[in-house]
């Protein structure tokens, strides 16, 4: 009997932990592989960029910001005489797909 109660309690605790994990909002983490112009930004600019992306609730505002960011990074790259890698994906599309943006 004690074993059954322990098993049920552990099963419920495990199920609740999954429910809590699912309830947490998606938190995008920028890095060199997914942030256009990463190598051209200072650490403070990277932090600010991530915070800005997380602050959006509307897709159009996010997209406008990202387009402007890309232009800014292209200008920096041109000034330094380097080429930036092609954009692999739009972070706003990812955030929209995850239900973060409307």
C-alpha positions as CSV (number, residue, x, y, z in Angstrom):
1,X,0.0,0.0,0.0
2,X,2.8,2.4,0.9
3,X,4.5,1.6,-2.4
4,X,1.3,2.4,-4.3
5,X,0.9,5.8,-2.5
6,X,4.6,6.6,-3.2
7,X,4.3,5.7,-6.8
8,X,1.1,7.8,-7.3
9,X,2.7,10.8,-5.5
10,X,5.8,10.6,-7.6
11,X,3.7,10.3,-10.8
12,X,1.6,13.3,-9.9
13,X,4.7,15.3,-9.0
14,X,6.3,14.5,-12.4
15,X,3.1,15.3,-14.2
16,X,2.9,18.7,-12.4
17,X,6.5,19.5,-13.3
18,X,5.7,19.0,-17.0
19,X,2.7,21.2,-16.7
20,X,4.7,24.0,-15.1
21,X,7.4,23.6,-17.8
22,X,4.7,23.9,-20.5
23,X,3.3,27.0,-18.9
24,X,6.5,29.0,-19.1
25,X,6.7,31.3,-22.1
26,X,9.2,30.7,-24.8
27,X,12.4,32.7,-24.2
28,X,14.5,33.2,-27.3
29,X,18.2,33.3,-26.7
30,X,20.4,35.2,-29.2
31,X,23.8,33.8,-30.2
32,X,26.3,33.9,-33.0
33,X,24.4,31.4,-35.1
34,X,21.0,33.1,-34.9
35,X,21.7,36.8,-34.7
36,X,22.4,38.7,-37.8
37,X,25.5,41.0,-37.3
38,X,26.5,39.3,-34.0
39,X,30.2,39.8,-34.7
40,X,29.6,43.5,-35.5
41,X,27.8,44.3,-32.2
42,X,29.2,45.0,-28.8
43,X,28.1,42.9,-25.8
44,X,25.8,45.7,-24.7
45,X,24.3,46.0,-28.1
46,X,23.7,42.2,-28.2
47,X,21.9,42.4,-24.8
48,X,19.9,45.4,-25.9
49,X,19.0,43.7,-29.2
50,X,17.7,40.6,-27.4
51,X,15.7,42.6,-25.0
52,X,14.2,44.6,-27.8
53,X,13.2,41.5,-29.7
54,X,11.6,40.0,-26.5
55,X,9.6,43.2,-25.9
56,X,7.6,43.0,-29.1
57,X,4.0,41.8,-29.1
58,X,3.1,42.6,-32.7
59,X,4.7,41.0,-35.7
60,X,4.8,44.1,-37.8
61,X,6.7,46.1,-35.2
62,X,9.2,43.3,-34.8
63,X,9.7,42.9,-38.5
64,X,10.3,46.7,-38.9
65,X,12.9,46.6,-36.1
66,X,14.7,43.5,-37.6
67,X,14.8,45.1,-41.1
68,X,16.3,48.2,-39.7
69,X,18.8,46.2,-37.6
70,X,19.9,44.3,-40.8
71,X,20.4,47.5,-42.7
72,X,22.5,48.9,-39.8
73,X,24.6,45.7,-39.6
74,X,25.1,45.8,-43.4
75,X,26.4,49.4,-43.2
76,X,28.8,48.4,-40.4
77,X,30.1,45.5,-42.4
78,X,30.6,47.6,-45.5
79,X,32.6,50.2,-43.4
80,X,34.8,47.4,-42.1
81,X,35.2,45.8,-45.5
82,X,33.7,42.5,-44.5
83,X,30.7,40.5,-45.7
84,X,27.9,39.4,-43.4
85,X,26.5,35.9,-43.7
86,X,23.1,35.5,-45.4
87,X,20.1,35.8,-43.1
88,X,19.1,32.2,-42.3
89,X,15.7,33.1,-40.7
90,X,13.7,35.9,-39.4
91,X,13.4,35.9,-35.5
92,X,10.0,37.5,-35.8
93,X,8.7,34.5,-37.8
94,X,10.0,32.2,-35.1
95,X,8.4,34.2,-32.3
96,X,5.1,34.4,-34.2
97,X,5.2,30.6,-34.8
98,X,5.7,30.1,-31.0
99,X,2.7,32.3,-30.2
100,X,4.7,35.2,-28.8
101,X,3.7,37.7,-31.5
102,X,0.3,38.5,-33.0
